[in-house]
Amino acid sequence: MAEAAKQYPFAWQGKDQKGTLLKGTLVAVNEAAVRATLRRQGLVPTQIRRKSTLFQPRARITTEDIALFSRQLATMMQAGIPLVQAFDIVSAGHENPSMQKLLTAIKTDIESGTTLADALAKHPLYFDDLFVNLVNSGEQSGALETLLDKIATYKEKTEAIKKKIKKALTYPAAVLVVAFIVTAILLIFVIPQFEGIFQNFGADLPAFTKFVIGISVFVRTNGFFIVVALVAAVSIFMYFKKRSRPFNHFLDRLILKVPVVGDIIRKASIARFTRTLSTMFAAGVPLVEALESVAGATGNIVYEKATLEIRTEVATGQRLQRAMEATELFPNMVIQMVAVGEESGSLDEMCGKVADFYERDVDDAVDNLSSLLEPMIMAILGVLVGGLVIAMYLPIFKLGAVV
């Protein structure tokens, strides 16, 4: 039974009703299942071949895949395509075999009578509580396509912020790694060559040159231990980051205090807070229940804990504005906008406007940070490598001056 249920990727070619040649990939139990799926989509298969997975690494399902799926499913349903058929079309057009397998499993549950929300809830690694709650609200209110569209927009906007921040931090990290490698090469291979030359000078070397040679000797002598220490430090850091919530809380609190970067992280967390709250509230999810999903979407444990505190206060009858004010983590503008939204009954609209403002602010801040970091990093790299080069040529300049 377990072997019969195993699915494999199949490459197919076929023609649509107009005779246009199409091709793609499907994940199914066997070739017959692929033919049946293609025929349901109005395609006539001409060639089906099982793809070898022996040398193909398992493709990872990314957040971008889930966001794209949300947008495609929303578009299909707005066009009036039935849910099961929409899953067939989206699955057939996806290039990621793992995503195809996931969508096939969800479609199978739906065909057996399971609701879409319950089918998605079986895969919490890819569909969080927020996603499932919104889909559930859409199914109960009969506006699933509208809610799917809101989910797609929400996913796209939050992913755009994450990408912006990652892009800003990736460049300096890459340059620093290159600088570290170049410095290590100079210390281990280049400077010892100069050291041999200087021994024949018979003159006292400048203090800076002696200092750099001393570092080179230390690195060559203790290189193995340095590498082991670095690997151990990174491993310990990653271990605690994955398993220790207090350690992550310390890191998240620390990064909020870092100049410039902390301000960007803070604005991004506020943007995610208000965007998620706007989306949930607009879907008709009760405020207390919505805040529980908002907490996990902020992306920072400090704001997550604050949101859970806000939820507790709101559950006891406190106004959202007062609860947010008590955390001392939200700017006055955000609190006032929320207060206006509560009084006017348009909390979702006001939170949406705050999210738009902070998302633009994050974009501008990240662009400014990138512009600021580029010359600074190049200057650091130049001073580091240039300093080593100058240290090696100082004795030669000194000898030339004596001559």
C-alpha positions as CSV (number, residue, x, y, z in Angstrom):
1,M,0.0,0.0,0.0
2,A,2.8,2.4,0.9
3,E,4.6,1.7,-2.4
4,A,1.4,2.1,-4.4
5,A,0.8,5.6,-3.0
6,K,4.4,6.8,-3.8
7,Q,4.4,9.5,-6.4
8,Y,7.0,10.3,-9.1
9,P,7.7,13.2,-11.5
10,F,6.6,12.7,-15.1
11,A,7.5,14.9,-18.1
12,W,4.7,15.1,-20.6
13,Q,3.9,16.6,-24.0
14,G,0.4,17.1,-25.4
15,K,-1.9,19.3,-27.4
16,D,-4.8,21.5,-26.3
17,Q,-8.1,21.8,-28.1
18,K,-6.6,24.3,-30.6
19,G,-3.8,21.9,-31.5
20,T,-1.1,23.9,-29.7
21,L,1.8,21.8,-28.5
22,L,2.4,22.0,-24.7
23,K,4.7,20.4,-22.3
24,G,5.3,20.3,-18.6
25,T,5.9,18.2,-15.5
26,L,3.4,16.4,-13.2
27,V,3.8,14.4,-10.0
28,A,1.6,11.4,-9.9
29,V,1.4,7.7,-8.9
30,N,1.8,6.4,-12.4
31,E,1.5,7.2,-16.1
32,A,-2.3,6.4,-16.1
33,A,-2.8,9.0,-13.4
34,V,-0.9,11.6,-15.5
35,R,-3.1,10.9,-18.6
36,A,-6.3,11.2,-16.5
37,T,-5.1,14.5,-15.1
38,L,-4.2,15.9,-18.5
39,R,-7.6,14.8,-20.0
40,R,-9.5,16.6,-17.2
41,Q,-7.6,19.7,-18.2
42,G,-8.7,19.3,-21.8
43,L,-5.3,18.2,-23.1
44,V,-4.5,15.2,-25.3
45,P,-1.2,13.6,-24.1
46,T,1.2,12.6,-26.9
47,Q,4.2,11.6,-24.8
48,I,4.7,10.8,-21.1
49,R,8.0,9.9,-19.6
50,R,8.9,9.3,-16.0
51,K,11.8,11.5,-14.9
52,S,14.8,10.1,-13.1
53,T,15.3,11.4,-9.6
54,L,18.5,9.5,-8.9
55,F,20.8,12.6,-9.4
56,Q,18.2,15.3,-8.8
57,P,18.3,17.0,-5.3
58,R,14.9,17.4,-3.7
59,A,13.6,20.8,-4.5
60,R,12.7,22.9,-1.5
61,I,9.4,24.6,-1.2
62,T,10.0,28.3,-0.6
63,T,7.8,31.1,0.7
64,E,7.8,32.5,-2.9
65,D,6.3,29.2,-4.1
66,I,3.5,29.6,-1.5
67,A,2.9,33.2,-2.5
68,L,2.8,32.4,-6.2
69,F,0.3,29.5,-5.4
70,S,-1.9,31.9,-3.5
71,R,-2.0,34.4,-6.4
72,Q,-2.6,31.7,-9.0
73,L,-5.4,30.1,-7.0
74,A,-7.0,33.4,-6.4
75,T,-6.9,34.3,-10.1
76,M,-8.3,30.9,-11.1
77,M,-11.2,31.2,-8.6
78,Q,-12.0,34.8,-9.6
79,A,-12.3,33.5,-13.2
80,G,-14.9,31.0,-12.0
81,I,-12.8,27.8,-12.3
82,P,-13.8,25.1,-9.8
83,L,-11.4,24.6,-6.9
84,V,-10.3,21.0,-7.8
85,Q,-9.7,22.0,-11.4
86,A,-7.8,25.1,-10.3
87,F,-5.5,22.9,-8.3
88,D,-4.9,20.7,-11.4
89,I,-4.0,23.7,-13.5
90,V,-1.8,25.3,-10.9
91,S,0.0,22.0,-10.1
92,A,0.6,21.2,-13.8
93,G,2.1,24.7,-14.4
94,H,4.5,24.5,-11.4
95,E,8.1,23.7,-12.1
96,N,8.9,22.6,-8.6
97,P,8.2,18.8,-8.2
98,S,7.9,19.1,-4.4
99,M,5.3,21.9,-4.8
100,Q,3.4,19.7,-7.3
101,K,3.4,16.8,-4.8
102,L,2.1,19.1,-2.1
103,L,-0.7,20.5,-4.3
104,T,-1.6,17.0,-5.4
105,A,-1.9,15.9,-1.7
106,I,-4.1,18.9,-0.9
107,K,-6.3,18.3,-4.0
108,T,-6.7,14.7,-3.0
109,D,-8.0,15.7,0.5
110,I,-10.4,18.2,-1.1
111,E,-11.8,15.5,-3.5
112,S,-12.4,13.3,-0.4
113,G,-14.7,16.0,1.1
114,T,-12.2,17.9,3.3
115,T,-12.4,21.7,3.4
116,L,-9.6,23.7,1.9
117,A,-8.7,25.1,5.3
118,D,-8.5,21.6,6.9
119,A,-6.4,20.3,3.9
120,L,-4.0,23.2,4.2
121,A,-3.8,22.7,8.0
122,K,-2.3,19.3,7.4
123,H,0.9,21.0,6.1
124,P,1.8,23.5,8.8
125,L,5.4,23.8,7.5
126,Y,4.1,25.7,4.5
127,F,0.7,27.1,5.6
128,D,0.8,28.8,9.0
129,D,-2.2,29.6,11.3
130,L,-2.7,33.0,9.6
131,F,-3.0,31.4,6.2
132,V,-5.4,28.7,7.4
133,N,-7.6,31.1,9.4
134,L,-8.0,33.4,6.5
135,V,-9.0,30.5,4.2
136,N,-11.4,29.2,6.8
137,S,-13.0,32.7,7.0
138,G,-13.3,32.8,3.3
139,E,-14.9,29.4,3.1
140,Q,-17.4,30.3,5.8
141,S,-18.3,33.7,4.3
142,G,-18.5,32.4,0.7
143,A,-15.8,34.9,-0.4
144,L,-12.9,32.5,-0.7
145,E,-11.6,34.1,-3.9
146,T,-11.5,37.5,-2.2
147,L,-9.7,36.2,0.8
148,L,-7.2,34.3,-1.4
149,D,-6.5,37.5,-3.2
150,K,-5.9,39.3,0.1
151,I,-3.6,36.4,1.2
152,A,-1.6,36.7,-2.1
153,T,-1.2,40.4,-1.7
154,Y,-0.2,40.0,2.0
155,K,2.4,37.3,1.1
156,E,3.8,39.4,-1.7
157,K,4.2,42.5,0.4
158,T,5.8,40.7,3.4
159,E,8.2,38.8,1.2
160,A,9.2,42.0,-0.6
161,I,10.2,43.5,2.7
162,K,12.2,40.4,3.7
163,K,13.9,40.3,0.3
164,K,14.9,44.0,0.6
165,I,16.4,43.5,4.1
166,K,18.2,40.3,3.0
167,K,19.6,42.0,-0.1
168,A,20.9,44.9,2.0
169,L,22.7,42.6,4.4
170,T,23.9,40.0,1.9
171,Y,26.2,42.4,0.0
172,P,28.3,43.6,3.0
173,A,28.5,40.1,4.4
174,A,29.8,38.8,1.0
175,V,32.4,41.6,0.8
176,L,33.6,40.9,4.3
177,V,34.0,37.2,3.6
178,V,36.1,38.1,0.5
179,A,38.1,40.5,2.6
180,F,38.7,37.8,5.2
181,I,39.8,35.3,2.6
182,V,42.1,37.8,0.8
183,T,43.7,38.8,4.2
184,A,44.2,35.1,5.1
185,I,45.9,34.4,1.8
186,L,48.2,37.4,2.2
187,L,49.1,36.4,5.8
188,I,49.7,32.8,5.0
189,F,51.4,32.8,1.6
190,V,52.5,36.3,0.6
191,I,54.0,37.8,3.8
192,P,56.3,34.8,4.5
193,Q,58.0,35.5,1.1
194,F,58.7,39.1,2.1
195,E,59.9,37.9,5.5
196,G,62.6,35.7,3.9
197,I,63.7,38.8,1.9
198,F,63.9,41.0,4.9
199,Q,66.1,38.6,6.8
200,N,68.9,39.5,4.3
201,F,68.6,43.2,4.8
202,G,70.6,43.2,8.0
203,A,68.6,46.3,9.2
204,D,66.0,46.9,11.8
205,L,62.4,46.6,10.4
206,P,59.7,49.3,11.0
207,A,57.4,48.5,13.9
208,F,54.4,48.2,11.7
209,T,56.1,45.6,9.5
210,K,57.2,43.7,12.6
211,F,53.6,43.7,13.9
212,V,52.2,42.4,10.6
213,I,54.9,39.7,10.4
214,G,54.0,38.7,14.0
215,I,50.4,38.3,13.0
216,S,51.4,36.2,10.0
217,V,53.5,33.9,12.2
218,F,50.7,33.5,14.7
219,V,48.2,32.7,11.9
220,R,50.5,30.1,10.3
221,T,51.4,28.5,13.6
222,N,47.9,28.4,15.0
223,G,45.9,28.3,11.8
224,F,44.3,24.9,12.5
225,F,43.2,26.0,16.0
226,I,41.8,29.3,14.6
227,V,39.7,27.5,12.0
228,V,38.4,25.0,14.6
229,A,37.5,27.8,17.0
230,L,35.7,29.7,14.2
231,V,33.8,26.5,13.1
232,A,32.9,25.8,16.8
233,A,31.7,29.3,17.4
234,V,29.5,29.3,14.3
235,S,28.1,25.9,15.2
236,I,27.4,26.9,18.7
237,F,25.7,30.1,17.5
238,M,23.5,28.2,15.0
239,Y,22.7,25.5,17.6
240,F,21.4,28.0,20.1
241,K,19.7,30.1,17.4
242,K,17.6,27.2,16.3
243,R,16.9,25.7,19.7
244,S,17.0,28.5,22.3
245,R,14.2,31.0,22.5
246,P,15.9,33.1,25.2
247,F,19.0,33.3,23.0
248,N,16.8,34.5,20.0
249,H,15.1,37.0,22.2
250,F,18.5,38.4,23.3
251,L,19.6,38.6,19.6
252,D,16.3,40.2,18.5
253,R,16.5,42.8,21.3
254,L,20.2,43.4,20.6
255,I,19.6,44.0,16.8
256,L,16.9,46.6,17.6
257,K,19.6,48.6,19.3
258,V,22.1,48.5,16.4
259,P,22.2,51.9,14.7
260,V,20.5,52.1,11.3
261,V,19.9,48.4,11.0
262,G,17.8,48.3,14.2
263,D,15.6,51.1,12.9
264,I,15.0,49.1,9.7
265,I,14.1,45.9,11.6
266,R,11.8,47.9,13.9
267,K,10.0,49.5,10.9
268,A,9.7,46.2,9.1
269,S,8.2,44.6,12.3
270,I,5.6,47.4,12.5
271,A,4.8,47.0,8.8
272,R,4.2,43.3,9.2
273,F,2.2,43.8,12.4
274,T,-0.1,46.3,10.8
275,R,-0.3,44.5,7.4
276,T,-1.2,41.2,9.1
277,L,-3.8,42.9,11.4
278,S,-5.3,44.7,8.5
279,T,-5.6,41.5,6.4
280,M,-7.0,39.4,9.3
281,F,-9.5,42.1,10.5
282,A,-10.7,42.7,7.0
283,A,-11.4,39.0,6.7
284,G,-13.8,39.2,9.7
285,V,-11.4,37.4,12.1
286,P,-12.1,38.5,15.7
287,L,-9.5,40.9,17.0
288,V,-8.3,38.7,19.9
289,E,-7.9,35.7,17.5
290,A,-6.3,37.9,14.9
291,L,-3.6,39.2,17.3
292,E,-2.5,35.6,18.0
293,S,-1.6,35.2,14.3
294,V,-0.2,38.7,14.1
295,A,2.3,37.8,16.9
296,G,3.9,35.1,14.8
297,A,4.1,37.3,11.7
298,T,6.1,40.2,13.2
299,G,9.4,38.5,12.5
300,N,11.0,39.7,15.8
301,I,10.5,38.0,19.2
302,V,10.4,41.3,21.0
303,Y,7.4,42.4,18.9
304,E,5.9,38.9,19.1
305,K,5.9,39.0,22.9
306,A,4.5,42.5,22.9
307,T,1.7,41.5,20.6
308,L,0.8,38.6,22.8
309,E,0.7,41.0,25.8
310,I,-1.6,43.3,23.7
311,R,-3.8,40.3,23.0
312,T,-4.1,39.5,26.7
313,E,-5.0,43.1,27.4
314,V,-7.6,43.3,24.6
315,A,-9.1,40.0,25.8
316,T,-9.8,41.6,29.2
317,G,-11.6,44.6,27.6
318,Q,-8.7,47.0,27.1
319,R,-8.7,49.1,23.9
320,L,-6.1,48.1,21.3
321,Q,-4.7,51.7,21.3
322,R,-4.1,51.6,25.0
323,A,-2.6,48.1,24.9
324,M,-0.2,49.1,22.1
325,E,0.8,52.3,24.0
326,A,1.7,50.3,27.1
327,T,4.3,48.2,25.2
328,E,6.3,51.4,24.4
329,L,7.4,49.8,21.1
330,F,5.0,51.6,18.7
331,P,5.5,55.2,17.5
332,N,2.8,57.7,18.4
333,M,1.7,58.0,14.8
334,V,0.9,54.3,14.6
335,I,-1.0,54.4,17.9
336,Q,-3.0,57.4,16.8
337,M,-3.9,55.8,13.5
338,V,-5.1,52.7,15.3
339,A,-7.1,54.9,17.7
340,V,-8.8,56.6,14.7
341,G,-9.5,53.2,13.2
342,E,-11.1,51.9,16.4
343,E,-13.3,55.0,16.8
344,S,-14.4,55.1,13.2
345,G,-14.8,51.3,12.7
346,S,-12.2,51.2,10.0
347,L,-9.4,49.6,11.8
348,D,-8.4,47.4,8.8
349,E,-8.2,50.4,6.5
350,M,-6.1,52.5,9.0
351,C,-3.7,49.6,9.6
352,G,-3.4,49.1,5.9
353,K,-2.4,52.7,5.5
354,V,0.2,52.4,8.3
355,A,1.5,49.3,6.6
356,D,1.8,51.1,3.3
357,F,3.7,53.9,4.9
358,Y,6.2,51.7,6.8
359,E,6.7,49.4,3.8
360,R,7.7,52.5,1.7
361,D,9.8,53.7,4.6
362,V,11.6,50.4,4.8
363,D,12.3,50.4,1.1
364,D,13.8,53.9,1.3
365,A,15.8,53.0,4.4
366,V,17.2,49.9,2.8
367,D,18.2,51.8,-0.3
368,N,19.9,54.4,1.8
369,L,21.7,51.8,3.8
370,S,23.0,50.1,0.7
371,S,24.3,53.4,-0.7
372,L,26.0,54.1,2.7
373,L,27.5,50.7,3.2
374,E,29.0,50.3,-0.3
375,P,31.7,53.0,0.0
376,M,32.3,52.2,3.7
377,I,32.9,48.5,3.0
378,M,35.2,49.3,0.1
379,A,37.1,51.7,2.3
380,I,37.5,49.0,5.0
381,L,38.6,46.5,2.4
382,G,41.1,49.0,1.0
383,V,42.6,49.9,4.4
384,L,42.8,46.2,5.4
385,V,44.5,44.9,2.2
386,G,46.4,48.2,1.6
387,G,47.7,48.2,5.1
388,L,49.3,44.8,4.7
389,V,50.8,45.8,1.4
390,I,52.3,49.0,2.8
391,A,53.7,47.1,5.8
392,M,55.6,44.9,3.4
393,Y,57.0,47.7,1.3
394,L,57.9,50.0,4.2
395,P,61.4,48.3,4.7
396,I,62.1,48.7,1.0
397,F,61.2,52.4,1.1
398,K,63.4,52.8,4.2
399,L,66.3,51.0,2.4
400,G,65.9,53.3,-0.6
401,A,65.9,56.4,1.6
402,V,69.2,55.3,3.2
403,V,70.8,54.6,-0.2
